[in-house]
């Protein structure tokens, strides 16, 4: 099947989305191809065989994020083998996995979406247990890799990161770093994925009111760097954590976020100023040569400004409150005794 090319219609982050294709298949597997050595020739047949075994109609959407190489040739061979069940989307340059997911979801025909790395990371037989969770009422099934095969230092960093996320957000997820996820297409209808937020999709979906279930899966293989990453990676991850905390806990209550920070700064600066002013009045200690006095003034002023940011955010939320919808209706009972599921798309 010929690829859908981003050269003809560039897909840019933040651009208006096209109308989503109607669901006519059981499963759409979405694979973001990030490097030219992606093992598509192993991944696609392995997942396709499991779909066939489960009796599910299926398709693949392979999104090439600014790469070609051998992976492109493999995709063309797979298209020749499987026909229209293999779709390809090619970007001229890299936009990131969030944009890959958004672009693929617009043309996906599956009622259920499966996101997978570009290699066989999880045993395909685990798809059955994840689908079972969706059949039992879950909206999203996320993996928890057990008996991990990656190096111990990587496991330590991953465990620490997920522990921190559970403590901060109160979630139950143990493996947010694994992107082999199965979810109903309605999930992306209510959630805007951008930047690196695809990492935290289970957290954001849970906050939005979707049922997210964690499933223990068998870990087969792991790509990526072993050991410690660069300083910039850890800084970006820290900023990602701050961003997801704000999105999941303070989106409609910005004053609580900015107010807490601003109040802390104001109190520290105020205590320092009070102490030095008392010293000046009682002990006649000069203030003109004390850098701490300038620091205290700066902290106090900064705290007031941060609180002001929160107040401005509250004003914006208040004026737009009628257009905001934080909740998601799962079931609605009508007067005639019937019920209707709310399906947003």
C-alpha positions in Angstrom: 0.0 0.0 0.0 1.4 3.4 -0.8 2.4 5.6 2.1 0.7 8.6 3.3 3.4 11.3 3.0 3.8 14.3 5.3 5.4 16.1 2.3 1.9 16.6 0.8 0.2 17.6 4.0 2.6 18.3 6.8 1.4 17.3 10.2 2.5 19.8 12.8 2.2 19.7 16.5 -0.8 21.9 17.5 -2.4 21.8 14.1 -6.1 21.2 13.8 -6.9 17.5 13.6 -8.7 16.0 10.7 -12.0 14.1 11.2 -11.2 10.7 12.7 -11.9 7.6 10.6 -14.9 5.5 11.7 -14.0 2.3 13.6 -14.5 -0.7 11.4 -11.8 -3.1 12.7 -11.1 -4.7 16.1 -7.5 -3.5 16.6 -5.1 -1.0 15.1 -1.5 -1.4 16.1 0.5 1.9 16.0 4.2 1.8 15.7 6.4 4.9 15.8 9.5 4.1 13.7 12.3 6.2 15.2 15.4 4.6 13.7 16.3 3.0 10.5 17.1 -0.3 12.1 13.6 -0.9 13.5 12.8 -4.6 13.6 9.5 -4.3 11.7 10.1 -7.6 9.9 9.9 -9.4 13.3 7.4 -7.2 15.1 4.6 -7.0 12.6 4.4 -10.8 11.8 4.6 -11.6 15.6 1.7 -9.3 16.5 -0.3 -10.2 13.4 -0.1 -13.9 14.2 -1.4 -13.2 17.7 -4.3 -11.1 16.3 -5.2 -13.9 13.9 -5.1 -16.5 16.8 -7.5 -14.3 18.8 -9.8 -14.0 15.8 -9.5 -10.2 15.7 -9.5 -8.1 12.5 -6.5 -5.8 12.5 -4.3 -3.3 10.8 -0.9 -1.6 11.4 -0.1 2.1 11.1 3.6 2.6 10.8 4.7 6.2 11.4 8.2 7.0 10.2 9.4 9.9 12.3 11.7 11.5 9.8 13.7 8.3 9.2 14.0 5.8 6.2 16.8 3.3 5.9 16.3 -0.4 6.1 13.1 0.0 8.1 11.4 1.7 5.2 12.3 -1.2 2.9 10.9 -3.6 5.5 7.6 -1.6 5.6 7.2 -1.8 1.9 7.8 -5.6 1.9 5.2 -5.9 4.7 2.8 -3.9 2.7 3.3 -6.2 -0.3 2.7 -9.2 2.0 -0.3 -8.0 4.0 -1.8 -5.5 1.6 -4.1 -2.7 2.8 -3.7 -3.9 6.4 -0.3 -2.1 6.5 -0.5 1.7 6.4 2.6 4.0 6.5 2.8 7.6 7.4 6.1 9.4 6.6 7.3 12.6 8.2 10.0 14.7 6.5 11.6 15.4 9.9 11.3 14.1 13.4 8.3 15.5 15.4 8.3 13.1 18.3 6.2 10.1 19.5 3.3 12.2 20.6 2.8 13.6 17.1 3.2 10.0 15.7 0.5 8.8 17.9 -1.9 11.7 17.1 -1.3 11.3 13.3 -1.8 7.5 13.4 -5.0 7.8 15.5 -6.6 10.0 12.8 -6.5 7.3 10.2 -6.8 4.3 12.5 -9.9 2.1 11.9 -9.6 -0.1 15.0 -12.0 0.1 18.0 -9.0 -0.6 20.1 -5.5 0.9 19.6 -2.3 -0.8 20.5 0.9 1.2 20.7 4.1 -0.8 20.5 7.9 0.0 20.3 9.6 -0.7 17.0 10.8 -4.2 18.2 9.3 -7.2 20.0 9.6 -5.9 23.6 6.7 -7.7 25.1 5.6 -11.3 24.5 2.6 -11.0 22.0 0.6 -13.6 23.9 0.1 -11.0 26.6 -2.3 -9.1 24.3 -5.0 -11.6 25.2 -4.8 -10.7 28.9 -4.8 -7.0 28.1 -7.8 -7.4 25.9 -9.6 -9.3 28.6 -9.3 -6.3 30.9 -10.9 -4.1 28.2 -13.7 -6.7 27.8 -14.3 -6.5 31.6 -14.8 -2.7 31.5 -11.4 -1.1 31.5 -10.7 1.7 29.0 -6.9 1.2 29.0 -4.6 -1.7 29.9 -0.9 -0.8 30.6 1.9 -3.3 31.1 4.1 -4.0 34.1 7.2 -5.8 32.8 8.1 -8.6 35.2 11.5 -10.4 35.3 13.0 -7.5 33.3 15.9 -8.3 31.0 17.5 -4.9 30.8 20.7 -4.1 32.9 20.2 -3.6 36.7 21.2 0.1 36.6 18.4 0.8 34.1 16.0 -1.2 36.2 17.0 0.9 39.3 16.5 4.2 37.5 13.1 3.0 36.1 12.0 1.7 39.6 13.0 5.0 41.2 11.2 7.1 38.6 7.9 5.1 38.9 8.1 5.1 42.7 8.4 8.9 42.6 5.5 9.2 40.2 3.3 7.0 42.5 4.2 9.2 45.5 3.6 12.5 43.7 0.4 11.5 41.8 -1.0 8.8 44.0 -1.3 6.4 41.1 -0.7 2.7 41.1 1.5 2.3 38.0 4.8 0.5 38.2 6.1 0.8 34.6 5.2 4.1 32.9 8.4 3.7 30.8 6.8 0.8 28.8 4.8 2.0 25.8 3.2 -1.3 24.9 -0.3 -0.1 25.7 -3.8 -1.2 24.7 -6.7 1.2 24.9 -10.1 2.1 23.5 -10.0 4.8 20.8 -12.3 7.0 22.9 -9.3 7.7 25.2 -7.6 9.8 22.6 -10.8 11.6 21.9 -10.8 13.2 25.3 -7.0 13.6 25.7 -4.6 15.9 23.9 -1.2 14.3 23.5 1.7 16.6 22.9 5.4 17.0 23.7 6.5 14.1 25.9 3.1 13.6 27.4 2.7 10.2 25.7 4.9 8.9 28.5 2.3 9.8 31.1 -0.8 8.9 29.0 -2.1 6.4 31.7 -1.9 9.0 34.4 -3.7 11.6 32.3 -6.3 9.1 31.2 -7.0 8.1 34.8 -7.4 11.7 35.8 -9.8 12.2 33.0 -12.1 9.5 34.4 -11.1 6.5 32.3 -10.5 3.1 33.9 -6.8 2.2 33.6 -5.7 -1.3 34.6 -2.1 -2.5 35.0 -1.3 -6.0 33.7 1.9 -8.0 34.5 3.5 -9.0 31.2 6.5 -11.0 30.1 9.5 -8.9 29.1 11.4 -10.3 26.1 13.8 -7.6 24.9 14.9 -4.0 25.6 16.6 -1.4 23.4 18.2 1.7 24.5 21.3 3.0 26.3 22.6 1.1 29.4 23.7 3.0 32.5 23.4 6.6 33.3 22.1 9.1 30.7 23.3 12.7 30.1 22.5 15.5 32.5 20.1 17.0 29.9 18.0 13.8 29.9 17.4 14.0 33.7 16.6 17.7 33.5 14.0 17.0 30.8 12.5 14.2 32.8 12.3 16.4 35.9 10.5 19.1 33.9 8.2 16.4 32.5 7.3 15.3 36.0 6.6 18.9 37.0 4.4 19.3 34.0 2.4 16.1 34.5 1.9 17.0 38.2 0.5 20.4 37.1 -1.7 18.8 34.4 -3.1 16.0 36.7 -3.6 18.0 39.9 -3.7 21.8 39.3 -5.1 22.4 35.8 -8.3 23.9 37.1 -6.7 25.1 40.3 -3.6 27.1 39.3 -3.7 29.2 42.5 -3.0 26.1 44.6 0.1 25.4 42.6 1.5 28.9 42.2 0.2 29.9 45.6 2.0 27.1 47.4 5.3 28.1 45.8 4.7 31.8 46.2 3.7 31.4 49.8 6.8 29.5 50.6 9.0 32.1 49.0 7.1 34.9 50.7 7.4 33.3 54.2 11.1 32.6 53.9 11.7 36.2 52.7 9.4 37.6 55.3 11.0 35.8 58.2 14.5 36.9 57.0 13.3 40.5 56.7 11.6 40.5 60.1 14.7 39.1 61.8 17.0 41.7 60.2 14.6 44.6 60.9 14.4 43.6 64.5 18.2 43.5 64.6 18.3 46.9 63.1 15.9 48.4 65.6 17.2 46.6 68.8 20.9 46.3 68.1 21.2 49.1 65.6 22.8 46.7 63.1 23.3 48.3 59.6 21.4 46.8 56.6 23.3 48.6 53.8 26.2 46.1 53.7 24.1 42.9 54.3 23.6 40.8 51.1 21.1 38.7 53.0 18.8 41.7 53.2 18.7 42.0 49.4 18.1 38.3 49.1 15.2 38.5 51.6 13.7 41.4 49.6 14.1 39.4 46.4 12.5 36.3 47.8 9.6 38.2 49.3 8.9 40.1 46.0 9.2 37.0 43.9 6.8 35.1 46.2 4.2 37.9 45.8 4.6 37.8 42.0 4.2 34.0 41.8 1.0 34.2 43.8 -0.1 36.9 41.3 0.5 34.4 38.5 -1.8 32.0 40.3 -4.5 34.6 40.7 -4.3 35.5 37.0 -4.7 31.8 36.2 -7.7 31.6 38.5 -9.3 34.6 36.7 -8.8 32.9 33.3 -10.3 29.6 34.6 -13.2 31.5 36.0 -14.0 33.3 32.8 -13.7 30.1 30.7 -15.4 27.7 33.2 -18.5 27.2 31.1 -16.3 25.9 28.2 -14.3 23.5 30.4 -15.2 19.9 31.1 -13.1 18.1 33.7 -15.3 15.1 34.1 -16.3 12.2 31.8 -19.8 10.7 31.8 -19.7 6.9 31.5 -23.4 6.1 31.7 -26.5 8.3 31.7 -30.0 7.1 32.8 -32.9 8.5 30.9 -36.4 9.1 32.3 -37.8 6.2 30.4 -35.7 3.7 32.4 -33.2 3.2 29.6 -29.6 4.1 29.7 -27.1 5.5 27.2 -23.4 5.3 27.2 -21.7 8.6 26.6 -19.2 8.1 23.7 -17.2 11.2 22.9 -15.1 11.1 19.8 
